Amino acid sequence: MAAEVAKGMNGEEGSEQRGALSAADRLAAIIESSDDAIIGKTLDGIITDWNAGAERIFGYSSSEIVGASILTLIPEDRWSEENEIISRLKTGERVEHFETLRRRKDGVLIHISLTVSPIKAADGQVIGASKIARDITVRKQTEALLTQQSERLQTLYRVASEISRDLDLDRIVQSVTDIGTELSGAKYGAFFYNVTNAAGESYQLYTLSGAAREAFNFGMPRNTAVFAPTFSGEGVIRSDDIRKDPRYGHSAPHYGMPAGHLPVVSYLAVPVTSVSGKVLGGLFFAHDEPGKFTADTENLVSAIAAQTAVAMDNARLHKAAQQEIEQRKRAEEAKEILLHELKHRVKNTLATIQAVAMQTFRLAPRAETEAFNARLFALSEAHDLLTQRDWERVNLTHIVQRALSPFAAEADKRFEISGPDVEISAERALQLAMVLHELATNAAKYGALCNLTGTVRIVWEHHAESNIEFLKIRWIETGGPEVASPDRKGFGSRMISRALRGEGCGVEFDFRPEGLSVELRFTPG
């Protein structure tokens, strides 16, 4: 026998045996060095094999755990999983990638991904099982964190959507109080905030959630040391038991919880601060049990407070804009009434002047009376245009057209008007209307408009001299009777010269034979 063994050791049979041992050693090394826990057990649940990975994950050494029940690693509320696994193994079924919880030696529960395979004898009978367990705690924690962040973002989006749709301050703060109370897990919630009325007076309001107003005896929070940091914007106050806070119980008159106050133990207060840094108010949440608010809760409520500040700023801006619009509307209405009253009074005044003039000029030639009436009409037309424009700046083209309207039955044939878009002051508009009326009247009597073929060209442009900007308007007549320079100035010429006095203003008459040319210069005013 010894010789046969020796022969086997030295011959081909020995070579095969050494190769088989080497493969077994390699397999054992692979199992031992695996990061995963590889565990062998009987169908009765007794642990038979335990690698280094199992020791690292579960904390038990091989000597401690081999021979013990597999239930040592399974939480009591999950023992039914083991029964189901055994049932499936007995039928030869393999359990793959089963995620569950297991307990380490120190009692901490860990997440694992479990694969269980049946161990079969040579006759195919299932005699045990091998388990490969991978610690997925870190992955599960990451997934939980991502889920939490996703839920938080969805929550914040919901909050933002809900409060951003509203521009009513009272509804915004009530919604935020209710939402904050729900999401923080608080039993009671309140939002104290400052408002300013139309008279500029500041006062404090508050909303409540979780309790009736008569049951919520908070008092004035500014007067207590606990509330003060929130209203000054110093930061968040979170307490597992507010009664143990060193600032608690030092404020008169109650020096602690007022009689009949709702029970407050856990406490969370977050200031609501605008982008400008102004503290708009404070969110306060409470529970009658200790330790109800976590750091995550604080972060969530702080994010809600930031969104609330934006919504409150928007609501205040909207209210201010509405008040300004209303004030402007009232001012516009008053202005409209004043302008119509002014228009009425000017019309009455001009009518009175006309009546007095008719009495005064009853012995004057008819032509002079008609000229005076025409000038009053031109002035009246200019006043009409100014009241339509709220007595402010008027478009030059509109003034020219209105002044020439009595002479423009065939305006497209007799007048050519061109120039840039310019606005002039009310004072200049009245002066220009009178000047143009005088020029048109003179043209109708003696110039281009006294026949059927004459035309008038009116053109203007901007000019600047010696740092003075002014408008230059040219009145050019053609096609009328031959023109000669008059021996003396008439009333119309003198009126035009007087109307255009001042720095940068003036008038030049050029009595050309082919037609009168007048150059007017004046500042827009």
Backbone hydrogen bonds, N-H to C=O, Kabsch-Sander energy under -0.5 kcal/mol:
donor,donor_aa,acceptor,acceptor_aa,energy
5,V,1,M,-2.7
6,A,2,A,-2.8
7,K,3,A,-3.6
8,G,4,E,-3.3
9,M,5,V,-2.6
10,N,6,A,-2.3
11,G,7,K,-2.6
14,G,8,G,-1.2
15,S,11,G,-1.6
16,E,12,E,-2.1
17,Q,13,E,-2.0
18,R,14,G,-2.3
19,G,15,S,-1.9
20,A,16,E,-2.1
21,L,17,Q,-2.1
22,S,18,R,-2.0
23,A,19,G,-1.9
24,A,20,A,-1.9
25,D,21,L,-2.5
26,R,22,S,-2.4
27,L,23,A,-2.5
28,A,24,A,-2.5
29,A,25,D,-2.4
30,I,26,R,-2.3
31,I,27,L,-2.3
32,E,28,A,-2.4
33,S,29,A,-2.1
34,S,30,I,-0.7
34,S,31,I,-0.7
37,A,133,A,-2.8
38,I,36,D,-0.5
39,I,37,A,-0.5
39,I,131,K,-3.0
40,G,49,D,-1.5
41,K,129,A,-2.4
42,T,46,I,-2.1
43,L,127,I,-0.7
45,G,42,T,-1.8
47,I,68,A,-2.9
48,T,40,G,-3.1
49,D,40,G,-1.7
51,N,38,I,-1.4
55,E,51,N,-1.7
56,R,52,A,-2.3
57,I,53,G,-2.2
58,F,54,A,-2.8
59,G,55,E,-1.8
65,I,61,S,-1.6
66,V,62,S,-2.5
67,G,47,I,-2.6
68,A,65,I,-2.6
70,I,45,G,-3.1
72,T,69,S,-1.8
73,L,70,I,-1.7
74,I,71,L,-0.7
78,R,75,P,-2.3
79,W,76,E,-1.4
81,E,78,R,-1.5
82,E,78,R,-0.7
82,E,79,W,-0.7
83,N,79,W,-1.3
84,E,80,S,-1.9
85,I,81,E,-2.4
86,I,82,E,-2.5
87,S,83,N,-2.0
88,R,84,E,-1.9
89,L,85,I,-2.4
90,K,86,I,-2.2
91,T,87,S,-0.6
91,T,88,R,-0.6
92,G,89,L,-2.5
93,E,88,R,-2.2
95,V,116,V,-2.7
96,E,94,R,-0.6
98,F,114,L,-3.6
99,E,97,H,-0.7
100,T,112,I,-2.3
102,R,110,I,-2.4
103,R,73,L,-3.1
104,R,108,V,-2.7
105,K,58,F,-2.6
107,G,104,R,-1.6
110,I,102,R,-3.1
112,I,100,T,-2.5
113,S,134,R,-2.4
114,L,98,F,-3.1
114,L,112,I,-0.5
115,T,132,I,-2.2
116,V,95,V,-3.1
117,S,130,S,-2.6
119,I,128,G,-2.7
120,K,118,P,-0.5
121,A,125,Q,-2.9
124,G,121,A,-2.3
127,I,119,I,-3.2
127,I,125,Q,-0.5
128,G,119,I,-1.3
129,A,41,K,-2.7
130,S,117,S,-2.6
131,K,39,I,-3.6
132,I,115,T,-2.7
133,A,37,A,-2.9
133,A,131,K,-0.6
134,R,113,S,-2.3
136,I,111,H,-2.4
136,I,134,R,-0.6
137,T,111,H,-0.6
140,K,136,I,-2.7
141,Q,137,T,-2.8
142,T,138,V,-2.4
143,E,139,R,-2.7
144,A,140,K,-2.8
145,L,141,Q,-2.5
146,L,142,T,-2.8
147,T,143,E,-2.9
148,Q,144,A,-2.8
149,Q,145,L,-2.9
150,S,146,L,-2.8
151,E,147,T,-2.9
152,R,148,Q,-2.5
153,L,149,Q,-2.8
154,Q,150,S,-2.6
155,T,151,E,-2.5
156,L,152,R,-3.1
157,Y,153,L,-2.6
158,R,154,Q,-2.4
159,V,155,T,-2.8
160,A,156,L,-3.2
161,S,157,Y,-2.9
162,E,158,R,-2.3
163,I,159,V,-2.7
164,S,160,A,-2.3
165,R,161,S,-0.9
166,D,163,I,-0.6
169,L,167,L,-0.7
172,I,168,D,-2.2
173,V,169,L,-2.3
174,Q,170,D,-1.7
175,S,171,R,-2.4
176,V,172,I,-2.5
177,T,173,V,-2.0
178,D,174,Q,-2.3
179,I,175,S,-2.9
180,G,176,V,-2.9
181,T,177,T,-2.0
182,E,178,D,-2.0
183,L,179,I,-2.9
184,S,180,G,-2.1
185,G,181,T,-0.8
185,G,182,E,-0.5
186,A,181,T,-1.1
187,K,286,A,-2.2
188,Y,286,A,-2.3
189,G,209,S,-2.6
190,A,284,F,-2.6
191,F,207,T,-1.9
192,F,282,G,-1.9
193,Y,205,L,-2.5
194,N,280,L,-1.9
195,V,203,Y,-2.7
197,N,201,E,-2.5
200,G,197,N,-2.0
203,Y,195,V,-2.4
205,L,193,Y,-2.8
207,T,191,F,-1.7
209,S,189,G,-2.1
215,A,212,A,-1.0
216,F,212,A,-0.9
216,F,213,R,-0.8
217,N,215,A,-1.3
218,F,216,F,-1.6
223,N,220,M,-1.7
224,T,221,P,-1.5
228,A,224,T,-2.0
230,T,227,F,-1.1
231,F,227,F,-1.5
232,S,228,A,-1.7
233,G,230,T,-1.0
234,E,229,P,-2.1
235,G,229,P,-0.7
237,I,269,A,-2.6
238,R,236,V,-0.5
239,S,267,Y,-3.0
242,I,265,V,-3.0
244,K,241,D,-2.1
245,D,242,I,-1.4
248,Y,245,D,-1.7
250,H,247,R,-0.8
255,Y,251,S,-2.7
261,H,258,P,-2.0
265,V,287,H,-3.0
266,S,287,H,-1.4
266,S,289,E,-0.8
267,Y,239,S,-2.6
268,L,285,F,-2.5
269,A,237,I,-2.8
270,V,283,L,-2.7
272,V,281,G,-2.9
273,T,271,P,-0.7
274,S,278,K,-2.9
277,G,274,S,-1.8
280,L,272,V,-2.9
280,L,278,K,-0.7
281,G,272,V,-1.2
282,G,192,F,-2.6
283,L,270,V,-3.0
284,F,190,A,-3.1
285,F,268,L,-3.0
286,A,188,Y,-2.5
287,H,266,S,-1.7
291,G,240,D,-1.3
292,K,289,E,-0.5
294,T,292,K,-0.5
298,E,294,T,-2.2
299,N,295,A,-2.4
300,L,296,D,-2.4
301,V,297,T,-2.7
302,S,298,E,-2.3
303,A,299,N,-2.1
304,I,300,L,-2.1
305,A,301,V,-2.5
306,A,302,S,-1.9
307,Q,303,A,-1.9
308,T,304,I,-2.5
309,A,305,A,-2.1
310,V,306,A,-1.5
311,A,307,Q,-2.4
312,M,308,T,-2.9
313,D,309,A,-2.5
314,N,310,V,-2.5
315,A,311,A,-2.4
316,R,312,M,-2.6
317,L,313,D,-2.6
318,H,314,N,-2.7
319,K,315,A,-2.4
320,A,316,R,-2.8
321,A,317,L,-2.7
322,Q,318,H,-2.5
323,Q,319,K,-2.5
324,E,320,A,-2.5
325,I,321,A,-2.8
326,E,322,Q,-2.5
327,Q,323,Q,-2.6
328,R,324,E,-2.9
329,K,325,I,-2.7
330,R,326,E,-2.5
331,A,327,Q,-2.5
332,E,328,R,-3.1
333,E,329,K,-2.5
334,A,330,R,-2.5
335,K,331,A,-2.6
336,E,332,E,-2.7
337,I,333,E,-2.3
338,L,334,A,-2.4
339,L,335,K,-2.8
340,H,336,E,-2.4
341,E,337,I,-2.3
342,L,338,L,-2.8
343,K,339,L,-3.1
344,H,340,H,-2.5
345,R,341,E,-2.5
346,V,342,L,-2.9
347,K,343,K,-2.5
348,N,344,H,-2.3
349,T,345,R,-2.8
350,L,346,V,-2.9
351,A,347,K,-2.5
352,T,348,N,-2.5
353,I,349,T,-2.5
354,Q,350,L,-2.4
355,A,351,A,-2.3
356,V,352,T,-2.7
357,A,353,I,-2.7
358,M,354,Q,-2.4
359,Q,355,A,-1.7
360,T,356,V,-2.5
361,F,357,A,-3.8
362,R,359,Q,-0.9
364,A,361,F,-1.3
369,T,365,P,-1.6
370,E,366,R,-2.6
371,A,367,A,-2.1
372,F,368,E,-2.3
373,N,369,T,-2.4
374,A,370,E,-2.4
375,R,371,A,-2.0
376,L,372,F,-2.1
377,F,373,N,-2.3
378,A,374,A,-2.3
379,L,375,R,-2.3
380,S,376,L,-2.4
381,E,377,F,-2.6
382,A,378,A,-2.1
383,H,379,L,-2.1
384,D,380,S,-2.3
385,L,381,E,-2.1
386,L,382,A,-2.0
387,T,383,H,-2.3
388,Q,384,D,-1.9
389,R,385,L,-1.3
390,D,387,T,-1.3
391,W,386,L,-4.2
392,E,389,R,-1.1
394,V,424,I,-2.8
396,L,422,V,-3.0
399,I,395,N,-1.6
400,V,396,L,-2.4
401,Q,397,T,-2.6
402,R,398,H,-2.4
403,A,399,I,-2.6
404,L,400,V,-1.8
405,S,401,Q,-0.7
405,S,402,R,-0.6
407,F,404,L,-1.7
408,A,405,S,-1.0
411,A,408,A,-1.5
413,K,410,E,-2.0
414,R,410,E,-2.2
415,F,411,A,-2.0
416,E,456,V,-2.3
418,S,458,I,-2.1
422,V,420,P,-0.7
424,I,394,V,-2.8
425,S,524,P,-3.0
429,A,425,S,-2.2
430,L,426,A,-2.0
431,Q,427,E,-1.9
432,L,428,R,-3.0
433,A,429,A,-2.3
434,M,430,L,-1.8
435,V,431,Q,-2.3
436,L,432,L,-2.9
437,H,433,A,-2.0
438,E,434,M,-2.1
439,L,435,V,-2.3
440,A,436,L,-2.7
441,T,437,H,-2.6
442,N,438,E,-2.4
443,A,439,L,-2.2
444,A,440,A,-2.3
445,K,441,T,-1.6
446,Y,442,N,-3.1
447,G,442,N,-1.0
449,L,443,A,-0.9
450,C,443,A,-0.6
450,C,447,G,-1.9
455,T,478,T,-2.9
456,V,414,R,-2.9
457,R,476,I,-3.2
458,I,416,E,-3.3
458,I,456,V,-0.5
459,V,457,R,-0.5
459,V,474,R,-1.8
460,W,418,S,-1.3
461,E,472,K,-1.5
463,H,470,F,-2.4
465,E,468,I,-2.3
468,I,465,E,-1.7
469,E,467,N,-0.5
470,F,463,H,-2.7
471,L,522,F,-3.2
472,K,461,E,-2.4
473,I,471,L,-0.5
473,I,520,L,-2.9
474,R,459,V,-3.1
475,W,518,V,-3.2
476,I,457,R,-2.8
476,I,474,R,-0.6
477,E,475,W,-0.5
477,E,516,L,-2.8
478,T,455,T,-2.4
479,G,514,E,-0.6
480,G,514,E,-0.5
483,V,513,P,-1.7
494,R,490,G,-2.1
495,M,491,F,-2.6
496,I,492,G,-2.4
497,S,493,S,-2.2
498,R,494,R,-2.4
499,A,495,M,-2.1
500,L,496,I,-1.3
501,R,498,R,-1.0
505,C,502,G,-2.1
506,G,521,R,-2.4
508,E,519,E,-1.9
510,D,517,S,-2.8
511,F,509,F,-0.5
512,R,510,D,-1.8
512,R,515,G,-0.8
515,G,512,R,-1.3
517,S,510,D,-2.2
518,V,475,W,-2.7
519,E,508,E,-2.5
520,L,473,I,-3.6
520,L,518,V,-0.6
521,R,506,G,-2.8
522,F,471,L,-1.9
